[in-house]
Amino acid sequence: MSPPWDRCSNLCRLLEENPQYWDHDGVRPYARSSIAQALLCGTEALGAEVFSSILGEGCIVPNSCKSRACTSCGYWQTMRWQREVASQLPDIPYTGIILTMPRPFWGLLRKNRNLLRAIPELAAGVLTDWVRERFEAVVPVVAVMHTFNAKFEFNVHVHLVVARRACTSAGMASCTTFTFPRE
C-alpha cells in the first residue's frame, strides 16, 4: 500500500536531482536537515507502523517526516494554520499585498537573521498606520514573511492579507470599504 502523500512531487524530484544547491556548508544546518528529512518522508527510513489482522493480512505504513519543508507534511500544516487564522478574522472582503525589502538590505538580513523577526510586524504597521492616517480607522492585517522566492533565491518579502473594510472608532456600523493604491 502506498502512503497517502505524493512521494514523487516536482519539488522532491528537484531537490533529489540538485543537492549541490542545498546540501553544502553555505546553507544553514537546520535547513539542510529539514530538506534531508523531507526527502525521506514516506519511506521506511523514518520508521513505519505495521498493521495486521487475525486473517494474516497486513500492511506497512511508513512514517511521515512532519517537516515544514516537506511538500506533503508542510502543506497540511499550512492548511491547518490557514483555517485557524481564517476562523479568527471577521467575515469581510480581503486583499493580498506583497511588500519586498529592497535588495541592498538582503545581505544584512541574511547575516543577522534575528532582524528578520521584526519584518512582518513592520510591514503590518506600515499598512495599519496608512489606513489610520488616511481614513482614521483600524483594519485587520495578517503578515507572513518569506525569505526565499520561487527560484530558491534569498529574497525577503512579506505577504499581507488586509481587510478591504476599515472600522472607525464608532465600531462596525461605520466601516468603510477602500482600495490600496498600486504604487
C-alpha positions in Angstrom: 0.0 0.0 0.0 1.4 3.4 -0.9 1.4 6.3 1.5 -1.3 9.0 1.1 1.3 11.7 0.4 2.9 12.2 -3.0 6.5 10.8 -2.6 7.4 12.0 -6.1 6.4 15.6 -6.2 8.1 18.0 -8.5 9.8 19.8 -5.6 11.0 16.5 -4.2 12.4 15.4 -7.6 14.1 18.9 -8.0 15.8 18.6 -4.6 16.9 15.0 -5.1 18.4 15.8 -8.5 20.1 19.0 -7.4 21.7 18.6 -4.0 24.5 21.0 -5.0 22.1 23.9 -4.4 21.1 23.0 -0.9 23.5 20.4 0.6 26.6 22.4 1.3 28.1 24.5 4.1 26.6 27.7 2.8 23.2 26.5 3.8 22.1 26.6 7.4 22.3 23.2 9.1 18.7 23.3 10.2 17.5 24.0 6.6 19.7 21.2 5.3 18.4 18.7 7.8 14.8 19.7 7.2 15.2 19.1 3.5 17.0 15.8 4.0 14.2 14.7 6.4 11.5 15.8 3.9 13.2 13.7 1.2 12.9 10.6 3.4 9.2 11.3 4.1 7.0 8.3 3.3 10.0 5.9 3.3 10.8 3.2 5.8 14.0 5.1 6.6 11.9 7.2 9.1 10.4 4.0 10.6 7.0 2.5 9.9 3.9 1.1 11.5 3.0 -2.5 10.8 -0.7 -3.3 10.8 -2.0 -6.9 10.6 -5.3 -8.7 11.1 -6.1 -12.1 12.5 -6.7 -13.2 9.0 -3.0 -12.8 8.2 -3.5 -9.7 6.1 -1.3 -6.7 6.8 0.4 -3.6 5.6 3.3 -1.4 6.4 2.7 2.3 6.6 5.9 4.4 6.6 6.1 7.4 9.0 5.9 10.9 7.7 8.6 13.5 8.4 6.4 16.3 9.9 8.8 18.8 8.4 7.6 22.3 7.2 10.0 21.8 4.2 8.0 18.7 3.1 5.6 19.1 0.2 3.1 16.9 2.0 3.6 17.5 5.7 4.2 21.2 5.3 1.2 21.5 3.1 -1.1 20.1 5.7 0.4 22.2 8.5 -0.1 25.3 6.2 -3.7 24.3 5.6 -4.3 23.9 9.4 -2.7 27.3 10.1 -4.8 29.0 7.4 -8.0 27.5 8.9 -7.0 28.8 12.3 -6.3 32.3 11.1 -9.4 32.5 8.9 -11.6 31.4 11.8 -10.4 34.4 13.8 -10.9 37.1 11.1 -14.1 39.0 10.5 -16.2 37.8 7.6 -15.4 40.8 5.3 -13.6 41.1 2.0 -9.8 41.0 2.0 -7.0 41.7 -0.5 -3.4 40.4 -0.8 -0.4 42.7 -0.8 3.2 41.9 -1.1 5.9 44.2 0.3 9.5 43.5 -0.7 12.6 44.6 1.2 15.0 46.5 -1.1 17.8 44.3 -2.4 20.6 46.3 -0.6 19.1 45.1 2.8 19.1 41.3 1.8 22.7 40.7 2.7 22.3 42.4 6.1 19.2 40.4 6.9 20.8 37.1 5.7 23.7 37.7 8.1 21.6 38.9 11.0 18.6 36.5 10.9 17.3 37.8 14.3 16.4 41.1 12.4 14.0 39.1 10.2 11.6 38.6 13.1 10.7 42.3 13.1 9.9 42.4 9.3 6.3 41.1 9.4 5.3 43.5 12.3 7.0 46.4 10.5 5.1 45.6 7.3 1.7 45.3 9.1 2.5 48.5 11.0 3.1 50.4 7.7 -0.3 49.4 6.4 -2.2 50.0 9.6 -0.6 53.4 10.0 -1.5 54.3 6.4 -5.2 53.3 7.0 -5.3 55.1 10.3 -3.9 58.4 8.8 -5.9 58.2 5.6 -9.3 57.0 6.9 -9.0 57.5 10.7 -9.8 53.8 11.0 -8.5 50.4 12.0 -8.0 47.5 9.7 -7.2 43.8 10.4 -3.9 42.6 8.8 -2.2 39.2 8.7 1.5 39.3 7.8 3.5 36.2 6.6 7.2 36.6 5.8 9.0 34.7 3.1 12.8 34.7 2.9 13.1 32.9 -0.5 11.4 33.4 -3.8 10.2 30.7 -6.2 13.7 30.2 -7.6 15.1 29.4 -4.1 16.9 32.8 -4.1 17.2 34.8 -0.8 14.6 37.5 -1.3 13.0 39.0 1.8 9.3 39.9 1.3 6.1 39.9 3.3 2.7 38.6 2.1 -0.1 40.5 3.8 -3.8 39.7 3.9 -5.5 43.0 4.6 -9.2 43.7 5.1 -10.8 46.0 2.5 -13.0 47.5 5.1 -11.8 49.7 7.9 -13.7 50.5 11.0 -13.7 53.8 12.7 -13.9 54.4 16.5 -17.7 54.2 16.2 -17.4 50.4 15.5 -18.5 48.0 12.8 -21.5 50.2 12.0 -19.2 52.8 10.5 -17.0 50.5 8.4 -15.9 51.9 5.1 -14.7 50.0 2.0 -11.5 51.2 0.4 -8.8 50.2 -2.0 -5.0 50.4 -1.7 -3.1 52.4 -4.3 -1.0 50.4 -6.8 2.2 52.4 -6.1 
